[in-house]
Structures are given as structure tokens and as C-alpha cells.
Amino acid sequence: MHQSLVFSLLPFVLSGAAFAAPSPTSFDTECAKLANSLALPDYPGFKVNFAKFVSGGTELNLTADGVDASCLQYPRGPIPVDLCRVSLMVPTSSKGSRIFMEAWLPKDWNGRFLAVGNGNTNGCVQYADLSFGTQNKFATIGTDNGHNGTSAASFYNAPDVLEDFVYRALYTGTVVGKDVVKQFYKESHRKSYYTGCSAGGRLGWKAVQDFPEQFDGVVTGAPVINWNGQGSLQARAFKLLARDDPTAPTYITSEQFALLHEEVLRQCDHLDGATDGIVDDTLACRLDYKPILCSNNSTSPGCLSSVQADAIRKLYAPWIVNGTMLHPGVIYNGAEQDLQFVVYAPGAEVAIEEWFQYVISGNLNWTWHQFTDADALASYEANVFNIQTWEGDLSAFRDRGSKVLHWHGQADPAITVSVSDQYYEHVGKTMNATSEELDEFYRYFRAGGVSHCGGGPGPFFLGFTYGLDASADPEDNMLSRIVAWVEDGQAPETIRGTKFVNDDPTQGVAYRRKQCKHPKVNHYFGTGNGTDEEGWRCVEREASA
């Protein structure tokens, strides 16, 4: 499921005039002064852990900086440019909750502010995203979401820490970060942006829904909205497909996942006009299981028993309990072989078990084996601090002129694209708005062949974090794209992904492909195997048949 990210420093900049940073001779000195001069009267008890100049190319020593060992697994590149690195502790309540945050202030600043998100339930600053922002000349901040490390144990009997995780860490970090920027550069930012993927994508939607005044532009990828349903769905998948019992009748072997994957491609790959190993219109894929069912209900690695097929069908169907739709179901996407890692990979159960142990049930011995529909409803109804992130009225965000670019990889096995589809429809219905009316401020792109926040068989270099950027051109770079939309009125009709040879930018471009703005779909009218960029067109779904 996971392809290695290539962290090559691509020397590019976003358009925009340079702003009045401290002079080169004083930049180091002014940075160091922040340790004593920073004033945050609304946050008594804050602490500057350090404020230091760091030259471009420097490798981070996060262990020495006190970062939890569990956070060291996340990718990061070297410091991309000369900058002032500021580390802060900021209290968020009178009960001991706090956030740790970093502000990276580039010497060559474009006058813009960027906040970045996190992933899963972790409390890990995303250094790759900080690098991405600052190499593009943004003053960039990230937080630990109110707890240090990947474990959710910090939430146990600690509602203030949980509140930080759900939304307050981002809000506080953004407000404080803007103040740090103003005090350091001696002027305010001119525009404010956010980018995040997965749980960071959820935080982007949280900002749009709950504090729309903070950002002029938001890029939200593969968001874990419908948080409660998504977590419960994974526990349900463990049980449906017998996660830890290879002898169970519903256990699916690697060979059978490969069989399912190949059958999905056989039936659905060509529907987009190109037979290239990518299903570009997953909504058109309706799988007929008959060709891969075992005869006489036998069992074999080369087919699926009717019991196995029924278990998979349940996972792919809408999940409704007592009249409440908890999840729209997984979608046939041409990446079925990756679903096995979501279900069977070692450690896949940790995050969902910790959520139910420390947040929902309070039973520290709870495991996924105990999961029932009642647990799913309990999580859905608890909806701690509205973590569901499912508000459909975005009029406050729209009315201030802000823009949101929402994207989701169609080959995502972890957070299925069907949730984003459902949310887009929910917003339209809530606001009584057509797609054309939503286009004014909200545009949604389904990226064919892209896995969870990158990777996958398709062109997944989309330009939303460090190492997944092909160029600074708004066509190839989502951060550039949202800036062009907010500041120049250049609303995107497509976003473009790049596929490098062997997924390595140093080996050159294999092909590029534009991804369409929903509800239009990508269809190939060219020749060959779909690598001709100009052969793809965005069409109405009926016209693609």
C-alpha cells in the first residue's frame, strides 16, 4: 500500500513579491531575540523552547529536540532554506493541557502564512509539511495536536487533551503563529492558508466548518471526515474478514485479494477508455463476482467461496445500523490488493483499539474482537467535540470569500473515496446548492490511481507536501493552485498529477494526467495505454459510457 516518498529538494518558488524580512545581517540576531521578546498576552504561561537560525540543508536532530521516538517514523527532509526555527509551548486551558508547536520563518518570505496538519491520532509535528511550506516561502506552523507521540493514551480521562486533538491545537497554533509572524517580520501576513491530508485533511474541514475566519484558502486531502464511522468500519472489517484467524471461512488470502484485484481491473479498468491498471471512474464500477466464485462452494486460493464473497460484499455496501448510516461502504477502485494491509497488517489494530479504550468505552482491555454494532453506535453518538466533522453549511466560509480545494485518491484503501463523495453531496443538499454554485468556493477532485495521501499506480505527485511536488506551476502544485484561486481568481478545472519513472523524480517523467473536478469524470479518447495527457477529457458521466 505504501510506496516510498522521494524527498528530493526541488528548487522552486511560488509567485509573489518578497516581503520585508529582517536584513541578512540581522536575521540571525532577530531570530534569537524572539526567545525573550515574544509577547502573547492571551496565552499566559507560554514558553519559547528555542528560537534559532538554521541554514538551508541542515538535517534535523529531532531526538535532541525532545520529539517522541514514535514520531521519528514520519518522513522529513533537510531544512530547505535559511529560516528562523521557533519552538513553543502554549497552554490551552487552566487544567494543564498545552500544545507544542513550531513556526518556521523563512528569510525569503512571500508574505503568506501556512498551517499544516497531522495524521491519525498522533501528536507528531509533520516536518515534511513544514519543509514544503518554507521551501515555497511561506511562514509555516505545525503543532503536536496537544500530545507528544502516536499513542491515543493521552486522551484517557483527559477531555482537554482530547479537545486539543479534535480542533483546538490547530486553532491555537494558527492564532499564535500569526502573532509570531507579525512580531518577527514587523508586519502581518497578507493571506493565510492551510494544507493537510488524512487526519490533517479532517482538520482542514474542521477549520472551514468551525473557524472559517482563519484561512483564505484550504487544501484538504483524503480527509478522515465521518471520523466515527471510519474508525468503526476498520474494526468491522477485522471481524468480517477474520483478521487473526487464517482458518476462518471468511479469511481472505493474499492470493485471493490479488484475484479480486485482477477481476476488478478486468471488469472496470477499460470503462474510462484506457486499459492501464487504473480505474479512473470508480463510481461506474459494479463488480460481478460470478467469474471468481468457487464451483460447488468449494474453497481454493484461485477462487472465492460464497461465504468469502458475502463478507467482502458487506464491507463494500453501505453500513446502516438502526436507521443510521455509519459508512457508505468501501468502493471498487482497482487497489483491492492493498486492502489486505488495512485488514491484516501487523499493528493495524492499534489506533482503533486505543480510540475505543481511551475515548469511547473507558475499558483499557477492550480489543477489536469485542466490537459490535453497538460499539459503532456508541462512538457515533458520543461524537466527542464533534470530531465527526460533518457540518454541511459552509456559508460563513463562502461569504468571506475563502476557497477550499478537496481531493481524494480513488485508489485509497485506508480512507475510501466514497466518504468524500458523500460529504460533497451532503454540502450541496444542506446549502441547496448545485455543483456550479459550489464551484464558487468549493471544488472537489477524485484522483485516479492515487493511494492514501500519495503512492499508488497512478500519477500521485500532486504537489501538496515535501517530496510529492513535480513543479511550482499551479497545474502541478496544489499549494500554488489554491494561491492562484484565492489571489488571482484562477479557479481550477483540473489538478494534474505526475508519474515519474519508477516513482523517482531523478529518472524523469513517465507521464502526466489531469484529474477532473467532480462531478465530471476522466475519459480517454486518445491512442495507446493512456499516457497521452491530451487524450484525456473531463466529461459528464453519461458521456463517458
Phi, psi and omega per residue, in radians:
M1 nan -0.638 -3.035
H2 -1.763 2.175 3.012
Q3 -1.795 2.561 -3.085
S4 -1.138 2.428 3.093
L5 -1.507 2.436 -3.092
V6 -1.732 1.961 -3.056
F7 -1.717 1.230 3.072
S8 -1.683 2.333 -3.132
L9 -1.368 1.906 3.138
L10 -1.688 2.019 -3.033
P11 -1.342 1.630 3.085
F12 -2.460 2.852 3.127
V13 -2.362 2.672 2.997
L14 -1.493 2.614 3.130
S15 -1.097 2.622 3.124
G16 2.489 2.434 -3.117
A17 -1.209 2.592 3.085
A18 -1.190 2.586 -3.130
F19 -1.910 3.001 -2.944
A20 -1.409 1.319 3.005
A21 -1.289 2.838 3.049
P22 -0.948 2.610 -3.102
S23 -1.050 2.699 -3.111
P24 -0.928 -0.610 -3.103
T25 -1.291 -0.406 -3.086
S26 -1.874 -0.096 -3.033
F27 -1.009 -0.844 3.142
D28 -1.035 -0.785 -3.096
T29 -1.152 -0.795 -3.136
E30 -1.096 -0.609 3.104
C31 -1.113 -0.866 -3.123
A32 -1.078 -0.574 -3.125
K33 -1.113 -0.466 -3.112
L34 -0.997 -0.516 -3.111
A35 -1.006 -0.523 -3.109
N36 -1.966 -0.398 -3.017
S37 -1.654 -0.280 -3.049
L38 -1.123 2.289 3.132
A39 -2.122 2.192 3.099
L40 -2.294 1.333 -3.027
P41 -1.066 -0.421 3.133
D42 -1.427 -0.077 -3.110
Y43 -2.309 1.179 3.141
P44 -1.050 2.459 -3.134
G45 1.608 0.039 3.095
F46 -1.170 2.786 -3.130
K47 -2.451 2.340 2.976
V48 -1.537 1.958 3.133
N49 -1.247 -0.733 2.998
F50 -2.871 2.726 2.997
A51 -2.457 1.958 -3.022
K52 -2.535 2.543 3.058
F53 -1.304 2.381 3.085
V54 -2.285 2.265 -3.118
S55 -1.482 2.623 3.133
G56 -1.004 2.431 -3.127
G57 1.704 -0.193 -3.137
T58 -1.205 2.359 3.069
E59 -1.506 2.435 -3.141
L60 -1.338 2.467 2.985
N61 -1.967 1.434 -3.002
L62 -1.237 -0.500 3.093
T63 -1.076 -0.769 3.119
A64 -1.154 -0.452 3.136
D65 -1.458 -0.005 3.081
G66 1.513 0.272 3.125
V67 -1.291 2.377 -3.124
D68 -1.028 2.475 -3.079
A69 -1.020 -0.554 -3.120
S70 -1.160 -0.332 -3.139
C71 -1.484 -0.198 -3.052
L72 -1.269 -0.191 3.126
Q73 -1.253 -0.316 -3.037
Y74 -1.449 2.512 -3.045
P75 -1.202 2.676 3.066
R76 -2.779 2.611 3.053
G77 -1.832 -3.104 3.018
P78 -1.205 2.844 3.014
I79 -0.987 2.137 -2.960
P80 -1.362 -0.533 -3.050
V81 -2.502 2.906 3.017
D82 -1.085 2.271 -3.091
L83 -2.738 2.913 3.002
C84 -1.745 2.071 -3.119
R85 -1.779 2.097 -3.082
V86 -2.083 2.234 3.081
S87 -1.983 2.306 -3.056
L88 -2.311 2.618 2.871
M89 -1.966 2.207 -3.094
V90 -2.232 2.103 3.088
P91 -1.132 2.539 3.118
T92 -2.064 -0.134 3.095
S93 -2.771 3.079 3.102
S94 -1.527 0.071 -3.052
K95 -1.874 0.294 3.046
G96 1.698 -0.104 3.106
S97 -1.258 2.623 -3.091
R98 -2.785 2.845 2.966
I99 -2.076 2.587 2.849
F100 -1.784 2.412 -3.108
M101 -2.512 2.766 3.029
E102 -2.192 2.460 3.007
A103 -2.059 2.160 3.090
W104 -1.885 2.067 -2.989
L105 -2.026 1.772 -3.042
P106 -1.253 2.538 3.088
K107 -1.068 -0.697 3.099
D108 -1.705 1.601 -2.997
W109 -1.781 2.420 -3.122
N110 -1.680 0.127 3.098
G111 1.507 0.082 -3.084
R112 -1.908 2.686 3.117
F113 -1.983 2.444 3.118
L114 -2.373 2.262 2.966
A115 -1.895 2.536 -3.131
V116 -2.173 2.753 -3.043
G117 -1.756 -2.822 -3.079
N118 -2.293 -2.953 3.132
G119 -2.346 2.629 3.078
N120 0.911 -2.469 3.094
T121 -1.693 0.280 -2.950
N122 -1.364 2.808 3.044
G123 -2.010 1.003 -3.075
C124 -2.107 2.116 3.015
V125 -1.039 2.315 -3.118
Q126 -1.547 1.614 -3.038
Y127 -1.188 -0.510 3.076
A128 -1.077 -0.650 3.133
D129 -1.273 -0.637 3.044
L130 -1.071 -0.715 3.103
S131 -1.105 -0.762 -3.139
F132 -1.046 -0.784 -3.138
G133 -1.112 -0.814 -3.047
T134 -1.313 -0.514 3.074
Q135 -1.201 -0.338 3.047
N136 -1.691 0.218 3.013
K137 1.339 0.251 3.063
F138 -1.490 2.445 2.842
A139 -1.250 2.115 -2.893
T140 -2.205 2.399 3.108
I141 -2.211 2.639 3.009
G142 -2.558 2.665 -3.118
T143 -2.153 3.012 3.072
D144 -1.647 0.224 3.127
N145 1.076 0.312 3.050
G146 1.623 0.025 3.064
H147 -2.690 2.629 -3.026
N148 -1.747 2.055 3.106
G149 1.971 3.050 -3.034
T150 -1.540 -0.274 -3.051
S151 -1.323 2.557 3.050
A152 -1.548 0.090 -3.109
A153 -1.033 -0.473 3.140
S154 -1.095 -0.320 -3.098
F155 -1.429 -0.233 -3.006
Y156 -1.143 2.103 -3.131
N157 0.924 0.556 -3.114
A158 -2.380 1.271 -3.062
P159 -1.053 -0.525 3.131
D160 -1.209 -0.631 3.070
V161 -1.164 -0.715 3.114
L162 -1.112 -0.711 3.113
E163 -1.091 -0.684 3.056
D164 -1.006 -0.811 -3.103
F165 -1.080 -0.759 -3.031
V166 -1.176 -0.719 -3.101
Y167 -2.760 -0.537 -2.891
R168 -1.247 -0.509 3.115
A169 -1.102 -0.761 3.118
L170 -1.140 -0.783 -3.132
Y171 -1.066 -0.866 -3.118
T172 -1.105 -0.798 3.140
G173 -1.046 -0.645 3.140
T174 -1.201 -0.823 -3.138
V175 -1.089 -0.828 3.136
V176 -1.146 -0.749 -3.124
G177 -1.031 -0.708 3.109
K178 -1.130 -0.606 3.107
D179 -1.207 -0.723 3.094
V180 -1.049 -0.782 3.129
V181 -1.017 -0.807 -3.101
K182 -1.123 -0.723 -3.109
Q183 -1.254 -0.558 -3.121
F184 -1.380 -0.861 -3.073
Y185 -1.491 -0.125 -3.137
K186 1.152 0.401 3.025
E187 -2.832 2.721 -3.115
S188 -1.378 2.750 3.003
H189 -1.111 2.747 3.105
R190 -1.724 -0.489 3.060
K191 -2.508 2.633 -3.061
S192 -2.157 2.346 -3.070
Y193 -2.316 2.842 3.077
Y194 -2.421 2.522 2.991
T195 -2.506 2.443 3.121
G196 -2.922 2.761 -3.134
C197 -2.352 2.638 -3.136
S198 1.152 -2.136 3.050
A199 -1.091 -0.511 3.027
G200 -1.182 -0.535 3.023
G201 -1.150 -0.672 3.070
R202 -1.074 -0.747 3.135
L203 -1.076 -0.616 3.071
G204 -1.061 -0.745 3.095
W205 -1.207 -0.574 3.088
K206 -1.059 -0.723 3.113
A207 -1.135 -0.779 3.130
V208 -1.022 -0.741 -3.045
Q209 -1.379 -0.715 -2.920
D210 -1.923 -0.480 3.047
F211 -2.416 1.169 -3.041
P212 -1.135 -0.295 -3.108
E213 -1.289 -0.202 -3.014
Q214 -1.449 -0.423 -3.020
F215 -2.301 2.407 3.041
D216 -1.477 -0.496 -3.141
G217 -2.566 2.431 -3.101
V218 -2.299 2.305 2.980
V219 -1.959 2.067 -3.088
T220 -2.183 2.084 -3.075
G221 -1.988 2.453 3.067
A222 0.702 0.901 -2.959
P223 -1.257 2.455 3.067
V224 -1.523 1.004 2.920
I225 -1.385 2.855 -2.854
N226 0.985 0.834 -3.085
W227 -0.940 -0.792 -3.055
N228 -1.178 -0.748 3.119
G229 -1.196 -0.654 -3.112
Q230 -1.143 -0.803 3.121
G231 -1.100 -0.737 -3.141
S232 -1.162 -0.586 3.133
L233 -1.072 -0.657 3.138
Q234 -1.153 -0.732 3.072
A235 -1.084 -0.678 3.097
R236 -1.094 -0.705 3.115
A237 -1.102 -0.680 3.090
F238 -0.982 -0.758 -3.090
K239 -1.328 -0.771 -3.125
L240 -1.039 -0.684 -3.048
L241 -1.880 0.325 2.967
A242 0.906 1.107 -3.017
R243 -0.816 -0.776 -2.991
D244 -1.980 0.375 -3.106
D245 -2.371 1.545 3.142
P246 -1.081 -0.246 3.128
T247 -1.562 -0.149 -3.099
A248 -1.211 2.592 -3.096
P249 -1.142 -0.343 -3.137
T250 -1.776 0.058 3.093
Y251 -1.188 2.365 -3.110
I252 -1.940 2.138 -3.117
T253 -1.373 2.909 3.085
S254 -1.034 -0.690 3.129
E255 -1.100 -0.665 3.141
Q256 -1.281 -0.606 3.027
F257 -1.097 -0.720 3.102
A258 -1.098 -0.675 3.095
L259 -1.082 -0.799 3.114
L260 -1.080 -0.760 3.129
H261 -1.034 -0.856 -3.116
E262 -1.121 -0.623 -3.141
E263 -1.226 -0.659 3.059
V264 -1.061 -0.783 3.119
L265 -1.110 -0.720 -3.113
R266 -1.072 -0.704 -3.087
Q267 -1.502 -0.450 -2.943
C268 -2.165 -0.303 -3.078
D269 -1.022 -0.759 -3.041
H270 -1.295 -0.203 -3.044
L271 -1.110 -0.381 3.127
D272 -1.617 0.097 3.086
G273 1.650 -0.125 3.137
A274 -2.337 2.360 3.062
T275 -1.765 1.622 -2.971
D276 -2.393 0.230 -3.127
G277 1.429 0.185 -3.110
I278 -2.272 2.278 3.032
V279 -1.656 1.816 -3.053
D280 -1.528 -0.226 3.062
D281 -2.281 1.412 -3.071
T282 -1.144 -0.443 -3.135
L283 -1.178 -0.339 3.136
A284 -1.554 -0.110 -3.046
C285 -1.495 2.024 3.085
R286 -2.147 1.793 -2.969
L287 -1.388 2.282 2.986
D288 -1.724 2.040 -3.055
Y289 -1.399 -0.209 -2.992
K290 -0.938 -0.748 -3.094
P291 -1.101 -0.341 -3.085
I292 -2.000 0.179 3.084
L293 -1.436 2.461 3.093
C294 -1.195 2.513 3.079
S295 -1.346 2.545 3.105
N296 0.985 0.462 3.105
N297 0.983 0.559 3.077
S298 -1.350 3.075 3.087
T299 -2.121 2.427 -3.107
S300 -2.869 2.573 3.069
P301 -1.085 -0.347 -3.078
G302 -1.623 0.175 3.116
C303 -2.797 3.012 3.089
L304 -1.937 2.377 3.015
S305 -1.270 2.845 3.118
S306 -1.101 -0.567 3.111
V307 -1.161 -0.760 3.104
Q308 -1.118 -0.776 -3.133
A309 -1.089 -0.699 3.124
D310 -1.117 -0.689 3.127
A311 -1.112 -0.735 3.123
I312 -1.165 -0.736 3.126
R313 -1.013 -0.683 3.128
K314 -1.084 -0.663 -3.139
L315 -1.197 -0.564 -3.094
Y316 -1.552 -0.115 -3.118
A317 -1.679 2.754 3.027
P318 -0.980 2.425 -3.095
W319 -1.859 1.908 -3.076
I320 -2.106 2.210 3.139
V321 -2.190 2.140 -3.141
N322 0.895 0.690 3.112
G323 1.445 -0.020 3.135
T324 -1.826 2.155 3.059
M325 -1.386 1.967 -3.141
L326 -1.488 -0.489 -3.127
H327 -2.831 2.468 -3.135
P328 -1.302 -0.156 3.133
G329 1.744 2.715 3.072
V330 -1.185 2.808 -3.083
I331 -2.149 2.466 3.090
Y332 -1.208 2.043 -2.930
N333 -2.321 0.088 -3.120
G334 1.354 0.260 3.093
A335 -2.297 0.576 -3.056
E336 -1.103 -0.473 3.134
Q337 -1.150 -0.400 3.132
D338 -1.407 -0.325 3.132
L339 -1.090 -0.474 -3.132
Q340 -1.089 -0.535 -3.141
F341 -1.274 -0.617 3.091
V342 -1.099 -0.622 -3.066
V343 -1.572 -0.756 -2.919
Y344 -1.941 -0.166 -3.066
A345 -1.094 2.456 3.074
P346 -0.984 2.301 3.115
G347 1.526 -0.096 -3.107
A348 -1.095 -0.378 -3.084
E349 -1.489 -0.231 -2.950
V350 -1.060 -0.899 -3.039
A351 -1.103 -0.747 -3.095
I352 -1.255 -0.652 3.095
E353 -1.134 -0.745 3.134
E354 -1.120 -0.640 3.136
W355 -1.083 -0.798 -3.138
F356 -1.252 -0.608 3.139
Q357 -1.177 -0.897 -2.939
Y358 -1.618 -0.282 -3.061
V359 -2.090 -0.850 -2.971
I360 -1.564 -0.939 -3.004
S361 -1.667 -0.523 -3.018
G362 1.293 0.049 3.106
N363 -1.642 1.859 -3.049
L364 -1.260 -0.123 3.088
N365 -1.760 0.087 -3.111
W366 -1.141 2.391 3.032
T367 -2.289 2.909 -3.116
W368 -1.078 -0.392 3.119
H369 -1.056 -0.469 -3.120
Q370 -1.520 -0.071 -3.007
F371 -1.124 2.362 3.043
T372 -2.392 3.011 3.058
D373 -1.031 -0.508 3.119
A374 -1.126 -0.644 3.075
D375 -1.118 -0.734 3.136
A376 -1.076 -0.754 3.106
L377 -1.144 -0.667 3.122
A378 -1.064 -0.738 3.106
S379 -1.151 -0.767 -3.130
Y380 -1.070 -0.741 -3.089
E381 -1.360 -0.544 3.089
A382 -1.140 -0.868 3.063
N383 0.720 1.020 -2.995
V384 -0.980 2.213 3.140
F385 0.866 0.548 3.136
N386 0.988 0.805 3.128
I387 -1.184 -0.268 3.107
Q388 -0.953 -0.629 3.072
T389 0.975 1.009 -2.993
W390 -2.253 0.371 3.120
E391 -1.160 2.334 -3.074
G392 -1.737 -0.250 -3.129
D393 -1.589 1.820 -3.108
L394 -1.863 0.424 -3.030
S395 -1.127 -0.593 3.139
A396 -1.129 -0.703 3.095
F397 -1.155 -0.802 3.127
R398 -1.069 -0.779 -2.997
D399 -1.213 -0.377 3.082
R400 -1.534 0.018 3.086
G401 1.531 0.183 -3.129
S402 -1.360 2.828 -3.082
K403 -2.280 2.551 3.079
V404 -2.270 2.250 3.076
L405 -1.901 1.972 -3.063
H406 -1.905 2.221 3.107
W407 -2.372 2.712 3.139
H408 -2.681 2.264 3.088
G409 -1.212 2.241 -3.131
Q410 -1.248 -0.364 3.127
A411 -1.679 0.405 -3.120
D412 -1.354 2.008 3.119
P413 -1.545 -0.236 -3.049
A414 -1.571 -0.915 3.104
I415 -2.088 1.708 -2.977
T416 -1.127 2.495 -3.088
V417 -1.093 -0.330 -3.129
S418 -1.069 -0.494 3.103
V419 -1.176 -0.742 3.086
S420 -1.136 -0.695 3.073
D421 -1.001 -0.809 -3.097
Q422 -1.114 -0.705 -3.118
Y423 -1.178 -0.713 3.113
Y424 -1.009 -0.779 3.105
E425 -1.137 -0.652 3.129
H426 -1.083 -0.763 3.121
V427 -1.100 -0.774 3.135
G428 -1.034 -0.766 -3.131
K429 -1.210 -0.740 -3.118
T430 -1.091 -0.727 -3.095
M431 -1.598 0.037 -3.109
N432 0.887 0.832 -3.036
A433 -2.102 2.437 3.023
T434 -1.346 2.947 3.073
S435 -1.028 -0.672 3.127
E436 -1.119 -0.635 3.120
E437 -1.282 -0.647 3.056
L438 -1.122 -0.576 -3.112
D439 -0.959 -0.397 -3.136
E440 -1.000 -0.600 -3.051
F441 -2.451 -0.238 -3.034
Y442 -2.342 2.036 3.108
R443 -2.220 2.365 -2.998
Y444 -2.131 2.290 -3.084
F445 -2.191 2.223 3.078
R446 -1.734 2.003 -2.993
A447 -1.670 1.893 -3.101
G448 -1.144 2.336 3.057
G449 1.326 0.193 -3.139
V450 -1.822 2.286 -3.117
S451 -1.478 -2.683 -3.030
H452 -1.383 1.860 3.119
C453 1.042 0.529 3.125
G454 2.211 2.988 -3.059
G455 1.308 3.126 3.140
G456 1.864 2.988 -3.084
P457 -1.310 -0.249 -3.055
G458 -1.691 -2.958 -3.114
P459 -1.406 1.555 -2.934
F460 -1.713 0.012 3.048
F461 -1.423 1.685 -2.978
L462 -1.929 -0.143 3.084
G463 1.358 1.025 3.090
F464 -2.328 -0.092 3.037
T465 -2.741 2.927 -3.077
Y466 -1.069 2.243 3.124
G467 1.607 -0.193 3.089
L468 -2.046 0.637 -3.114
D469 -2.049 2.362 3.114
A470 -1.703 -0.579 3.100
S471 -2.909 3.096 3.100
A472 -1.570 -0.118 3.141
D473 -1.029 2.312 3.109
P474 -0.931 -0.420 3.102
E475 -1.117 -0.544 -3.020
D476 -1.947 -0.065 -2.916
N477 -2.393 1.994 -3.041
M478 -1.175 -0.551 3.101
L479 -1.176 -0.763 3.050
S480 -1.084 -0.656 -3.090
R481 -1.136 -0.769 -3.119
I482 -1.208 -0.578 3.064
V483 -1.116 -0.784 -3.132
A484 -1.098 -0.622 3.126
W485 -1.235 -0.838 -3.087
V486 -1.174 -0.788 -2.949
E487 -1.684 -0.448 -3.081
D488 -2.084 -0.009 3.125
G489 1.264 0.309 -3.123
Q490 -1.581 1.475 -3.101
A491 -1.259 2.354 -3.051
P492 -1.378 2.289 2.963
E493 -1.604 -0.476 3.106
T494 -2.486 2.809 2.837
I495 -2.093 2.613 -3.060
R496 -2.011 2.309 3.060
G497 -1.838 2.639 3.115
T498 -2.031 2.392 3.007
K499 -1.947 2.023 3.089
F500 -1.564 2.721 3.079
V501 -1.046 2.177 -3.089
N502 0.953 0.460 3.132
D503 1.003 0.539 -3.109
D504 -2.155 1.953 -3.107
P505 -0.997 -0.447 -3.128
T506 -1.268 -0.248 -3.115
Q507 -1.696 0.029 3.066
G508 1.660 2.952 -3.072
V509 -1.448 2.238 3.019
A510 -1.429 -0.859 3.059
Y511 -2.949 2.928 3.050
R512 -2.211 2.659 3.136
R513 -2.567 2.319 3.079
K514 -1.444 2.448 3.100
Q515 -1.867 2.409 -2.949
C516 -1.541 2.652 3.027
K517 -1.319 2.149 3.107
H518 -1.086 2.424 0.285
P519 -1.663 0.139 3.056
K520 -1.223 2.782 -3.098
V521 -2.216 2.742 3.133
N522 -1.468 2.268 3.080
H523 -2.405 2.453 -3.056
Y524 -1.703 2.169 3.097
F525 -2.015 0.113 -3.105
G526 -1.549 -2.870 3.124
T527 -1.912 2.855 3.095
G528 1.424 -2.680 -2.963
N529 -1.744 0.385 3.032
G530 1.656 0.136 -3.096
T531 -1.568 -0.047 3.088
D532 -1.436 1.886 -3.077
E533 -0.999 -0.670 -3.088
E534 -1.324 -0.180 3.123
G535 -1.378 -0.197 -3.126
W536 -1.637 2.449 3.084
R537 -2.382 2.594 3.061
C538 -1.566 2.097 -3.050
V539 -2.307 2.857 2.997
E540 -1.160 2.591 -3.033
R541 -0.997 -0.703 -3.126
E542 -1.068 -0.620 -3.101
A543 -1.298 -0.271 -3.102
S544 -1.510 -0.222 -3.072
A545 -1.169 nan nan
